[in-house]
C-alpha cells in the first residue's frame, strides 16, 4: 500500500529517541557505568528542557535531582530540539569527560550555539 503525503513525517514523530530505563538495563549490576549513563541522560534532558527544546514545558528533574522525563520521542521536541539532539548525540554520550562529570555542559552549549546560528 502506498503511503499518502505526510505519513512519513508521522512515522518519524513516533520514533523513540531515548528510553532511559530500558537503556540503563544494559548496564546490569555495574553501578558506576549505570550511574554515569543516568547522569548523562539527566544532564542532556534537563538542558533540553531549560533551553526550551521540548514542545511542551516539562519539569525535567525533581527537587532531589532525579530525572522525571524518562522517555523522549521525536514528537516531544521542537524542530530546533531535534536538530540539536542529532548534532550532539554522539559527542555527548561518547565523551568520557561527560560520563565523569555530566554537570559540565560545555559540549551541549557549543552545539546549541551551532544549531541556533
URZIUR-V581650 format. One record per residue. N is the residue number from 1. D_FIRST is the distance of its C-alpha to the first C-alpha in Angstrom with 1 decimal. Layout:
n	d_first
N	D_FIRST
N	D_FIRST
This chain:
n	d_first
1	0.0
2	3.8
3	6.5
4	9.3
5	12.7
6	14.6
7	12.1
8	13.3
9	16.8
10	16.3
11	15.1
12	18.3
13	20.4
14	19.9
15	21.2
16	24.6
17	27.3
18	30.0
19	30.8
20	34.5
21	35.4
22	32.9
23	34.0
24	37.6
25	37.2
26	36.9
27	40.6
28	41.9
29	45.6
30	46.3
31	47.5
32	48.3
33	44.8
34	43.2
35	45.5
36	44.9
37	41.1
38	41.4
39	43.8
40	41.4
41	38.5
42	41.0
43	42.3
44	39.0
45	37.5
46	40.8
47	40.9
48	37.5
49	38.7
50	42.1
51	40.7
52	38.3
53	35.0
54	33.5
55	32.0
56	34.1
57	37.7
58	37.9
59	40.9
60	40.2
61	43.3
62	45.9
63	49.7
64	50.1
65	47.5
66	44.9
67	41.3
68	39.6
69	36.2
70	34.8
71	31.1
72	29.6
73	26.0
74	24.8
75	24.7
76	28.4
77	29.6
78	30.4
79	29.1
80	32.5
81	32.3
82	29.1
83	30.6
84	33.8
85	32.2
86	30.4
87	33.8
88	36.0
89	34.1
90	35.4
91	39.0
92	39.5
93	38.4
94	39.9
95	43.3
96	46.1
97	48.0
98	45.4
99	45.3
100	49.0
101	49.3
102	46.1
103	48.2
104	48.6
105	45.8
106	46.9
107	43.7
108	41.7
109	44.0
110	43.7
111	39.9
112	40.0
113	42.3
114	40.1
115	37.0
116	39.2
117	40.6
